[in-house]
Amino acid sequence: MTESIESIESAESVESATPPAGRRESQGRFDWPGLRVDLRAAVPDASMGLAVTGAIFVWLYVRVENGTSATTRVMPMLADASEYWMYWLCQAFGWSGLLWAYITIVFGLLRSGARPGWGRLTARRLEKLHRTTSLTTIGLVFMHAFTLFAEFVRDNHRGSSSWGGRLATSFADAFVPGWYDSGTGRIAILLGLLAFYLSLPLGLAFYLRQTTGSRMWRALHRFIIVVYVLSVWHTLLYGTNVWYDGRFRTLVWALQMPLAALLLVRLLAPARPGERLRLRGAGRASRPLPLTARLAGRLAAVATIAGLAAVIATGADGGRTPDGASPGTWPDPWVVWAGLLALTLVLVAVVHRLRPSRLAAERARGRSDADSAV
């Protein structure tokens, strides 16, 4: 899994994201200036994301009004679109967030794999697109959770009739992993929140690269594929808009196939020579642990492609069927928590293994002082 997503910056183009030497000391541990620059650059992208969200909202609203929504077939109380408009806006933000997550993953894989020869789509341009679409994705997913929170505030009477009680209960339901305990949301909201909270340190690790070192932030950022997997799981297995089998649900599954194939291509032909799979030869890449990780990543990508092909061919993906029968929620929450614990231990091990040594830090500080003196 550590080979699944490469960073948006490689050693040969590091100058595009690294501040001048004179600014490094004032920058601090977190690259706030770089983040502000990327946020400004993300405004057009975010505006497009909001426009797409609005279009999806109108589409969902119309489907509720004309009685073709799969959600209202399972939950008839949501059939009043004007009353539950915040719920449908929440669903729209969720779909646009998943779309932007797909797009930013594609940009990241293209940037970190073999160089594409697509005219203006240069490595530097891919880096910028990956950063801006990543920030837009985080914003859309946050709005997905926030509009659900707003809907809970409007409709939540379980905690207390007072505003304070409703706010506290709704906040816990929408933002505290494992708190919501009703129906499919018991798993769905847990998966979604874990994806959102993991996206913050893994997605924003780029802006800590001056503190962690480039090797560590690249290694951490590769785990962002876990966030995407959780997001797809959250949406397709438990999303109320796709509970039933059908062409749209099959299409969404089919769209994961080119992404998995691109991941496999990226693993087989990475941009950085040190990440290529070498069964023989000297150097760090031929050591047992890196070799095992690289081989496991490639096998996982092949297995994912085979699994997607089987789902598309058979239509069996664990979702509901039109007769209303439900296969039940799986897994139990403790399985998800156990998976999170395993992922956390792996991340801790990666951080420990790639932490900058004191000697390297002193050398980097010395180079920075020399550059400043010049």
C-alpha positions, 0 to 999 in steps of 0.5 A, a space after each residue: 500500500 505504501 507504493 500506491 500514491 506518489 507525491 506531487 513533487 519529485 527531486 528534479 522539480 523541487 524548486 517549484 515548491 521550495 521557498 528561497 533559502 532566506 525565507 526558510 527560517 521565517 516560514 516555520 514548521 508549516 509552510 503557510 505561505 505555500 498553502 496561501 498561494 495554493 489556496 488562491 490558485 484553487 479558487 477557480 477549481 473550487 468555483 467549478 466544484 461548487 457549480 458541479 455541486 449545484 448541478 448535482 443538487 438540482 438533479 437529486 431534487 428533481 428526482 425526489 420531486 418526480 418520484 424516481 429517487 432510490 433514496 425515497 423508496 427506502 426512506 419515504 419520509 425524505 420525499 418532501 424535497 423542500 423540507 429536507 433540502 439540506 440532506 440533498 445538498 449534503 448528498 450533492 457535496 458528497 458526490 462532487 467531493 468523490 468526483 474531485 477525489 478521483 480527479 486529484 488521484 489521477 493527477 497524482 498518479 500521472 505526476 508520479 509515474 512515467 512522464 505523459 507527453 500531452 503537450 501543455 500537461 507538464 510535470 510542473 502543471 500536474 503538480 499544481 493541478 494536484 495540489 489545487 484539486 486536493 484542497 478543493 476535495 478537502 473543502 467539498 468533503 468538509 461541506 458534505 459533513 457540515 450540511 449533514 450536521 446542519 440537517 441533524 440540527 434541524 431534525 434532531 430531537 434525541 439529545 435535548 429540546 434546547 439549542 445547546 443540546 441539539 447542537 452538541 448531539 448533532 455535532 457528535 453525530 456528524 463529526 465524531 467517528 463511531 458516535 452515530 449508531 443507527 442503521 447503515 449510518 453506523 458504518 457509513 458515517 464512520 468510514 466517511 469521517 475516517 476518510 476525512 480526518 485521514 485526508 488532513 495529515 496525509 493530504 497536507 503533509 506536503 506543507 510540512 516537507 521542510 520539517 519532515 524531509 522530502 522522503 517522509 512526506 512523500 511516503 506519508 502522502 502515498 497512503 492517501 489512496 486509503 482515503 480514496 478507498 474509504 470514500 468509495 466504500 462509504 459512497 457505493 456500499 452505503 450511499 442512499 442514492 445508489 442503494 439499488 443495483 442499476 446502470 448508474 451504480 455499475 458505471 461508478 464501479 466501472 470508472 474505478 477500473 481505469 484508476 486501478 489500471 493507472 495505479 498499476 502503470 504508476 507502480 510498474 513505471 515510477 518517475 523516480 528510478 529508486 522506486 522501481 522494482 529490482 529483484 537483483 542489484 545493489 542499493 536500497 531498492 533491493 533490500 528486503 523491506 522496500 522490495 516487499 513493499 513494492 511487490 505487495 503494492 503491485 500485487 494489490 493493484 492487480 487484485 483490485 483490477 480483478 475484483 473490479 472486473 468481477 463486480 462489474 461482470 456479476 453486479 454483486 457488490 453488497 448493495 441493496 436490490 430493488 425488492 428492498 432486501 438488504 444484505 446487512 451492514 458489514 463489517 462491524 465497527 470494531 473491524 474498521 477500528 482494528 484496520 485504523 489501528 493497523 494503519 496507524 501503526 504502519 504510519 508510525 513505523 514509516 515516520 520512525 524509519 524515515 525521520 530526519 537524523 540529527 546529523 542531516 538536520 545539522 548539515 541542512 542548517 549549515 547549508 541554509 546559513 551558508 546560502 543566507 550569508 552569500 
